[in-house]
Amino acid sequence: QAQLVESGGGLVQAGGSLRLSCAASGRTITGYAMGWFRQAPGKEREFVAGIRWSGTGTSYADSVKGRFTISRDNAKNTVYLQMNSLQPEDTGVYYCAHRARAGDIRAGVDYWGQGTQVTVSS
């Protein structure tokens, strides 16, 4: 079992920045993919960013490319999402995700965090 705890959400004005953190406990995340997804009110949960266990392979949704950066610290069992140039359409609940087997995070998630709210005002 793995427990994922997100932090760092909040209210920010358009153009601002936030850094989300996801601390994993219960099992090591080294060796497998991690990622971030988000869900806006009335919409389905969508992929935002993913990172392979080595930290060198990353992927992003087109809507956040060039603005968001995902990174991980395997020694701390922690994944980060640096979000810059935030826009109102980035508003939603952001979820940390962990895939406990080989493959891209978009192929399936085995563990979810409880989510952290990000609100971007215009």
VEXSE-228766 format. One record per residue (C-alpha): residue in three letters; x, z, y. Coordinates in steps of 0.2 Angstrom, whole numbers, plus 5000, padded with zeros to 4 digits. Each point is the difference from the previous one (the first is absolute). Example, Ala and Ser with C-alpha at 12.3 -4.5 7.8 and 13.67 -1.06 7.14 Angstrom:
residues 2
<node><rest>ALA</rest><xx>5062</xx><zz>5039</zz><yy>4978</yy></node>
<node><rest>SER</rest><xx>5006</xx><zz>4997</zz><yy>5017</yy></node>
//
This chain:
residues 122
<node><rest>GLN</rest><xx>5000</xx><zz>5000</zz><yy>5000</yy></node>
<node><rest>ALA</rest><xx>5005</xx><zz>4997</zz><yy>5018</yy></node>
<node><rest>GLN</rest><xx>4994</xx><zz>5007</zz><yy>5016</yy></node>
<node><rest>LEU</rest><xx>5002</xx><zz>4990</zz><yy>5016</yy></node>
<node><rest>VAL</rest><xx>4997</xx><zz>5009</zz><yy>5017</yy></node>
<node><rest>GLU</rest><xx>5000</xx><zz>4989</zz><yy>5016</yy></node>
<node><rest>SER</rest><xx>5003</xx><zz>5006</zz><yy>5017</yy></node>
<node><rest>GLY</rest><xx>5003</xx><zz>4993</zz><yy>5017</yy></node>
<node><rest>GLY</rest><xx>4984</xx><zz>4993</zz><yy>5005</yy></node>
<node><rest>GLY</rest><xx>4991</xx><zz>5002</zz><yy>5016</yy></node>
<node><rest>LEU</rest><xx>4993</xx><zz>4993</zz><yy>5016</yy></node>
<node><rest>VAL</rest><xx>5011</xx><zz>4988</zz><yy>5010</yy></node>
<node><rest>GLN</rest><xx>4997</xx><zz>4987</zz><yy>5014</yy></node>
<node><rest>ALA</rest><xx>5002</xx><zz>4981</zz><yy>4997</yy></node>
<node><rest>GLY</rest><xx>5018</xx><zz>4995</zz><yy>5000</yy></node>
<node><rest>GLY</rest><xx>5006</xx><zz>5017</zz><yy>4994</yy></node>
<node><rest>SER</rest><xx>5008</xx><zz>5006</zz><yy>4984</yy></node>
<node><rest>LEU</rest><xx>4998</xx><zz>5012</zz><yy>4985</yy></node>
<node><rest>ARG</rest><xx>5010</xx><zz>5004</zz><yy>4985</yy></node>
<node><rest>LEU</rest><xx>4991</xx><zz>5004</zz><yy>4984</yy></node>
<node><rest>SER</rest><xx>5008</xx><zz>5010</zz><yy>4986</yy></node>
<node><rest>CYS</rest><xx>4996</xx><zz>5002</zz><yy>4982</yy></node>
<node><rest>ALA</rest><xx>5007</xx><zz>5014</zz><yy>4990</yy></node>
<node><rest>ALA</rest><xx>4999</xx><zz>4998</zz><yy>4981</yy></node>
<node><rest>SER</rest><xx>5000</xx><zz>5015</zz><yy>4988</yy></node>
<node><rest>GLY</rest><xx>4997</xx><zz>5003</zz><yy>4982</yy></node>
<node><rest>ARG</rest><xx>5011</xx><zz>4985</zz><yy>4994</yy></node>
<node><rest>THR</rest><xx>5014</xx><zz>4990</zz><yy>5008</yy></node>
<node><rest>ILE</rest><xx>4995</xx><zz>4983</zz><yy>5008</yy></node>
<node><rest>THR</rest><xx>5017</xx><zz>4993</zz><yy>4997</yy></node>
<node><rest>GLY</rest><xx>4999</xx><zz>4985</zz><yy>4989</yy></node>
<node><rest>TYR</rest><xx>4983</xx><zz>4994</zz><yy>5006</yy></node>
<node><rest>ALA</rest><xx>4991</xx><zz>4992</zz><yy>5014</yy></node>
<node><rest>MET</rest><xx>4992</xx><zz>5009</zz><yy>5015</yy></node>
<node><rest>GLY</rest><xx>4989</xx><zz>4994</zz><yy>5013</yy></node>
<node><rest>TRP</rest><xx>4987</xx><zz>5002</zz><yy>5014</yy></node>
<node><rest>PHE</rest><xx>4982</xx><zz>4995</zz><yy>5001</yy></node>
<node><rest>ARG</rest><xx>4987</xx><zz>5002</zz><yy>5013</yy></node>
<node><rest>GLN</rest><xx>4981</xx><zz>5001</zz><yy>5001</yy></node>
<node><rest>ALA</rest><xx>4991</xx><zz>4997</zz><yy>5016</yy></node>
<node><rest>PRO</rest><xx>4982</xx><zz>5005</zz><yy>5002</yy></node>
<node><rest>GLY</rest><xx>4988</xx><zz>4989</zz><yy>4991</yy></node>
<node><rest>LYS</rest><xx>5014</xx><zz>4990</zz><yy>4992</yy></node>
<node><rest>GLU</rest><xx>5009</xx><zz>5000</zz><yy>4984</yy></node>
<node><rest>ARG</rest><xx>5017</xx><zz>5008</zz><yy>4997</yy></node>
<node><rest>GLU</rest><xx>5014</xx><zz>4987</zz><yy>5003</yy></node>
<node><rest>PHE</rest><xx>5018</xx><zz>4999</zz><yy>4997</yy></node>
<node><rest>VAL</rest><xx>5012</xx><zz>5003</zz><yy>5014</yy></node>
<node><rest>ALA</rest><xx>5017</xx><zz>5002</zz><yy>4994</yy></node>
<node><rest>GLY</rest><xx>5010</xx><zz>5002</zz><yy>4984</yy></node>
<node><rest>ILE</rest><xx>5018</xx><zz>5005</zz><yy>4995</yy></node>
<node><rest>ARG</rest><xx>5009</xx><zz>4998</zz><yy>4983</yy></node>
<node><rest>TRP</rest><xx>5009</xx><zz>5015</zz><yy>4993</yy></node>
<node><rest>SER</rest><xx>5017</xx><zz>4994</zz><yy>5006</yy></node>
<node><rest>GLY</rest><xx>4994</xx><zz>4999</zz><yy>5018</yy></node>
<node><rest>THR</rest><xx>5006</xx><zz>4983</zz><yy>5002</yy></node>
<node><rest>GLY</rest><xx>4984</xx><zz>4990</zz><yy>4995</yy></node>
<node><rest>THR</rest><xx>4986</xx><zz>5002</zz><yy>5013</yy></node>
<node><rest>SER</rest><xx>4984</xx><zz>4991</zz><yy>5003</yy></node>
<node><rest>TYR</rest><xx>4987</xx><zz>5000</zz><yy>5014</yy></node>
<node><rest>ALA</rest><xx>4983</xx><zz>4994</zz><yy>5004</yy></node>
<node><rest>ASP</rest><xx>5001</xx><zz>4986</zz><yy>5013</yy></node>
<node><rest>SER</rest><xx>4990</xx><zz>5010</zz><yy>5012</yy></node>
<node><rest>VAL</rest><xx>5014</xx><zz>5013</zz><yy>5002</yy></node>
<node><rest>LYS</rest><xx>5016</xx><zz>4990</zz><yy>4997</yy></node>
<node><rest>GLY</rest><xx>5012</xx><zz>5003</zz><yy>5014</yy></node>
<node><rest>ARG</rest><xx>4992</xx><zz>5016</zz><yy>5006</yy></node>
<node><rest>PHE</rest><xx>5000</xx><zz>5011</zz><yy>4985</yy></node>
<node><rest>THR</rest><xx>5015</xx><zz>5005</zz><yy>4989</yy></node>
<node><rest>ILE</rest><xx>4999</xx><zz>5009</zz><yy>4983</yy></node>
<node><rest>SER</rest><xx>5015</xx><zz>5010</zz><yy>4994</yy></node>
<node><rest>ARG</rest><xx>5003</xx><zz>5013</zz><yy>4987</yy></node>
<node><rest>ASP</rest><xx>5012</xx><zz>5014</zz><yy>4996</yy></node>
<node><rest>ASN</rest><xx>5001</xx><zz>5003</zz><yy>4981</yy></node>
<node><rest>ALA</rest><xx>5010</xx><zz>5016</zz><yy>5002</yy></node>
<node><rest>LYS</rest><xx>4986</xx><zz>5007</zz><yy>5010</yy></node>
<node><rest>ASN</rest><xx>4986</xx><zz>4992</zz><yy>4989</yy></node>
<node><rest>THR</rest><xx>4993</xx><zz>4994</zz><yy>5017</yy></node>
<node><rest>VAL</rest><xx>4994</xx><zz>4983</zz><yy>5007</yy></node>
<node><rest>TYR</rest><xx>4997</xx><zz>4996</zz><yy>5018</yy></node>
<node><rest>LEU</rest><xx>4991</xx><zz>4987</zz><yy>5010</yy></node>
<node><rest>GLN</rest><xx>5006</xx><zz>4997</zz><yy>5018</yy></node>
<node><rest>MET</rest><xx>4986</xx><zz>4992</zz><yy>5010</yy></node>
<node><rest>ASN</rest><xx>5004</xx><zz>4993</zz><yy>5017</yy></node>
<node><rest>SER</rest><xx>4990</xx><zz>4990</zz><yy>5012</yy></node>
<node><rest>LEU</rest><xx>4984</xx><zz>5007</zz><yy>4993</yy></node>
<node><rest>GLN</rest><xx>4983</xx><zz>4992</zz><yy>5004</yy></node>
<node><rest>PRO</rest><xx>4982</xx><zz>5006</zz><yy>4998</yy></node>
<node><rest>GLU</rest><xx>4998</xx><zz>4989</zz><yy>4985</yy></node>
<node><rest>ASP</rest><xx>5013</xx><zz>5011</zz><yy>4991</yy></node>
<node><rest>THR</rest><xx>4988</xx><zz>5015</zz><yy>5001</yy></node>
<node><rest>GLY</rest><xx>4995</xx><zz>5007</zz><yy>4983</yy></node>
<node><rest>VAL</rest><xx>5005</xx><zz>5012</zz><yy>4986</yy></node>
<node><rest>TYR</rest><xx>5017</xx><zz>4996</zz><yy>4994</yy></node>
<node><rest>TYR</rest><xx>5003</xx><zz>5004</zz><yy>4981</yy></node>
<node><rest>CYS</rest><xx>5017</xx><zz>5002</zz><yy>4992</yy></node>
<node><rest>ALA</rest><xx>5001</xx><zz>4992</zz><yy>4982</yy></node>
<node><rest>HIS</rest><xx>5011</xx><zz>5001</zz><yy>4985</yy></node>
<node><rest>ARG</rest><xx>5001</xx><zz>4989</zz><yy>4986</yy></node>
<node><rest>ALA</rest><xx>5007</xx><zz>5009</zz><yy>4984</yy></node>
<node><rest>ARG</rest><xx>5005</xx><zz>4984</zz><yy>4991</yy></node>
<node><rest>ALA</rest><xx>5009</xx><zz>4984</zz><yy>5003</yy></node>
<node><rest>GLY</rest><xx>4994</xx><zz>4987</zz><yy>5012</yy></node>
<node><rest>ASP</rest><xx>4994</xx><zz>4998</zz><yy>5018</yy></node>
<node><rest>ILE</rest><xx>4990</xx><zz>5013</zz><yy>5008</yy></node>
<node><rest>ARG</rest><xx>4986</xx><zz>4987</zz><yy>5003</yy></node>
<node><rest>ALA</rest><xx>4998</xx><zz>4998</zz><yy>4981</yy></node>
<node><rest>GLY</rest><xx>4993</xx><zz>5017</zz><yy>4998</yy></node>
<node><rest>VAL</rest><xx>5001</xx><zz>5018</zz><yy>5007</yy></node>
<node><rest>ASP</rest><xx>5001</xx><zz>5015</zz><yy>4988</yy></node>
<node><rest>TYR</rest><xx>5000</xx><zz>5014</zz><yy>5013</yy></node>
<node><rest>TRP</rest><xx>4992</xx><zz>5001</zz><yy>5017</yy></node>
<node><rest>GLY</rest><xx>5003</xx><zz>5013</zz><yy>5014</yy></node>
<node><rest>GLN</rest><xx>4986</xx><zz>5008</zz><yy>5009</yy></node>
<node><rest>GLY</rest><xx>5002</xx><zz>4989</zz><yy>5016</yy></node>
<node><rest>THR</rest><xx>5004</xx><zz>5003</zz><yy>5018</yy></node>
<node><rest>GLN</rest><xx>4990</xx><zz>4994</zz><yy>5015</yy></node>
<node><rest>VAL</rest><xx>5008</xx><zz>4988</zz><yy>5012</yy></node>
<node><rest>THR</rest><xx>4990</xx><zz>4996</zz><yy>5016</yy></node>
<node><rest>VAL</rest><xx>5006</xx><zz>4988</zz><yy>5013</yy></node>
<node><rest>SER</rest><xx>4991</xx><zz>5000</zz><yy>5016</yy></node>
<node><rest>SER</rest><xx>4999</xx><zz>4985</zz><yy>5012</yy></node>
//
